[in-house]
């Protein structure tokens, strides 16, 4: 089947699943960063420091954008396996890899993983929504900007408490983790079934 | 032509960056708004406050858009050759979106503060942030040309943020600092030499990124030429960076300030536009000075100068005051003014000065003078430079 696709001018690396190794590489890079980053990092514009661990673990959400590219659909619908299983499998692998690396990092650094997983799932859900409704480029940039804004402006300089909108900097909350997981699950199911809007 | 550009702008999705740009401008503005309404130097610094983050946004946005465009390259490979500048379009569109939104924001802040802002207006502070945003977008464009992966944009943004944190405040701070001060810049303004050097530096970075983007095809066709061009560009960029470092640390210089002095033993001097405030607070300041001067070991100065954000030659005792300060805080301000090293005090020394100010404020003045203030004398010893 790959031969047939190649014969019409497409390259094998354009397939959706070929983006997954890049995602895994990105997660491993973030894992290395979290293990070497200082426990308190300076925050730009503010005379405060904060723990960058949770914020760094939201970044893999930006890496998902490549797997959500709707142009994969045209190539993959010629393959024998149904398109929806390809979409669901790709995203499931990404989420599983990211979750595993968060748990490894949490175990090595003896940190609470709930907050990082909540942020990660919410950001992947946001990326999924934006990538399927607008474009992967818009999704990646918007999620990155949201993460950056959370880190820089999320903490009150005086009280050092997170602002209500700064989801990535707020206290870990199991209920929010459940909600984030549910949103991601529903988002994945809808996207796998219906595909991108354009 | 305008319609074509507008269609390209909208269809490329660079337009979404306008919303993200404004989303990053507003929090900086809210955090720094206490510095608004003093003078144009402060107001422009606040308006340019988010410029550093916008450079990152531009880089990430241009990188993502370039990767997005390059994904169509297979489908367009057989079409007639385009202009050499075609690969620059994503970077230029993103630069246009981010810079355009930023300039509109700056204009909004300036118009909103025009009535209450005093002093001479200068256009020069707008140049370094504008050049930096363009340079950031073109860096993102070049990165997207060489690295096709979708993980490149966030990693580029992360790398730029780490560079920003490590460089800011040090010897090389001017290579990346282009705005964002939350203090009133009384009596100082942006150093023209630094601003020009910064603008040239960012223009050089932009030119380097442009050449790297345009020369991308040489990687496949004339690799030797490409390998020779890269060190030349690196040398050019390094030379431009050296010019910024040579311009000195810090971005501001003193302006000619008209000082108004009130009182006789002690005398308090402030910039002329604060005269009315000083007149209102003079009795409290004199009282605070008398309480502080009641300790013989204190050696309180006869003349206090209003503190600017840069040290002024010849001004020994520099103080800060405002009408909302309590008597206790005024005494502490004069204690700090007496010792030039107060900015480097340890936490313990700061707490000692605070306790001393509290004691001097609460006990009757006659008691301090009569007892010779033995306790306070011991405290004063620990505050000396």
Interface residues (C-beta under 8 A of the other chain):
Chain A: X9 X10 X11 X14 X19 X22 X23 X25 X26 X29 X33 X41 X42 X44 X45 X46 X59 X62 X63 X65 X66 X69 X71 X134 X135 X136 X137 X138 X140 X141 X142 X144 X145 X148 X149 X152 X153 X157
Chain B: X13 X16 X17 X20 X23 X24 X27 X28 X31 X49 X52 X53 X56 X57 X60 X61 X64 X65 X67 X68 X71 X74 X149 X150 X151 X153 X154 X155 X157 X158 X161 X164 X165 X168 X180
